[in-house]
């Protein structure tokens, strides 16, 4: 029995993975430069009065000067739901940031003060998302651990006592937490 399971497992590992087809993924309608999404057959539109309040938990920093994938997921959430009929004003999104990802919320001055290489590849995306009402909330505990002060953050970014505190407050206001 154990040998059969091992053989089956080896056979599954040997199967070629299907290539991803990203050709259907487009940005917009809210964020034209980021947040790609694809239409899904059978889920064409939502009821006009649909309301969504969702928070994203982001601890992974951006890689190689690129945009933070967790932040872009929040933009994707907005783009895909507006594209499928949810009114932008009916979508509330908060991004709770902790761990090393707090560096991705640094202003140009804060980035330089922390002697980080290159430029903050997430900065323009964050500013655009803030302009559309997305909240970015920094974990104060992570900020303290990495020596980040509130005045080093991109203007409009909030700070709370902890990521746990921010999520608890958001849940009290009806936000669900992104499970992945």
N, C-alpha and C positions, 0 to 999 in steps of 0.2 A: 504494500500500500504506500509506504513512504517513498519507495523507489519510483512508483508510478507518478506520485505528486511531483517529485524532483524532475522526472522526464518531462512532464507536462509543463512545469515552470520553465525549464530550459527551452522548450519548443516555443512558448509564448514570448520569451525574451528574444528569440531568434527571428520572430516575425518582423517584417519591415514596418516602420511607423509611416503612416500616411502623411504626405506633405501637406502643410497648411496652405490653404488658398485664401489669401488676404485681399484678393481683388474686390470683394464686395464691401470692404470696410472703407468708410468715408468719414471725414470730420464734419462738424457743423450739426445742426444749424446754429447753435449758440457759440461754440468755440471753433473757429474755422481752421486754426493751426494745430490743434491737438484734440485728443479724445475721440479716436476713430471707433466706429461701431458699424454693425451690419444689420440690415433688415432681417427679420425672422418671419418666414411664412407661417400664417396662422395666428400671428400676433401683430396684426396690422396697426391697430390704434387702441388707445385706452379711452375710457369715458372722459368727457371734458372736465368733470369735476374731481378727477383723481388727484389726490394729494400725497406727496411722498416726503418724508423727513428721514434722512439717512445719514449716519456718521461712518467715517472711514478711520481705521486705526492704522497709522503708518509709523513703522520703526526702522525700515530699511532705507538707507540713504540712496541717492542717485548714483549710478555707476558712470565712471569715466567722463564726468562733466556733462552728462546728459540730463534729461528731465527725470524727476522722481516718478517712478511707475505707479506708486500708490496715489500720488496727487493726480496723475493722468487718469487713473481709474475713476476718480471722483468726477473729472470732466467728462469721461465717457458715459458715466451714469446720467449726467444731465443731458448731454447731446442725444443719447439714444432714446431717452424718454420724451424729450421735446419733439424729436423726429417722429415719434409714434403717438403724438397727440396730447401729451400732458403739457399744460400751460407752464411756461417757465416760472411764473410767479407762484405756482403751486408746488414747487420743488425747493425743499430746504436741505442744504448739504453742509456738513461740518467735517473737517479733516483734523483729527486729533493726532498730534505728532510727538513722538518720544524717541528715546535712543539716539543713535548717531544721525537720524534723519532731521534732528533739530538744526543741523548745519545747513540744510537745504532751504531754510527759512531766513537765512541771514541776508541782510542788505549788502550792497557792494562794500560799504565801509566795514560792516561786521565780518564779511568774508575776508577782507584784507587784514583786519585786526586779529583774526584767528590763523592767519598765515596759511590759508588753504590755497591750493594750486588752481590756476585757471580762473574761470568765472563761475558763478552760480548758474548752472544750466536750467534751473527751475524758476528763476526769478521772474522772467516775463510771463510765464504761465501762471504763476501765483498771483501776480498783479492783475492779470486779466480775470482770473477766477474771483479775486476779491471784489473787483468791479461789478461782477454779476451776483454778488451776495453770498458767495461761498465763505464760510468761516474757517480759518486756520487757527487752531488752538495748540499752543506749545505746552508740553508737560514741564512744569516748573522744576520738578525733581531732576529731569534729564538736563534741563538748561543749567541747573546748579552743578551737576556732575561734569558738564562740558564747558563750564565757565562762560555761558551765553547769557547776556543781560537783555532785558526787554528793549532797550534802546538800540540794540544791534540787529533787531529783527526788521524785516520788510514792513513798512508802514501799513497798519491795518491788521497785522497778525496779533492775536491775543495770547495771553499766558494765563494758565490756571495753576493751582497748587500742584496738581499731578494729572497724568492722563486718566487715571482712575476717577478722579474728581470730575474731570471734564465729561467723561462718558456717563457718570452717574447723573450729572446735571442735564445732559442732553436727553437721557432716557426719561427723566422726569418731565421733559417737554415733548415727549412722544417720538423721539428719534429711535430708529432701529440701528443696530450696529452691523456693518458689513462683515459677514462671517468669513471672508477670505482675503 
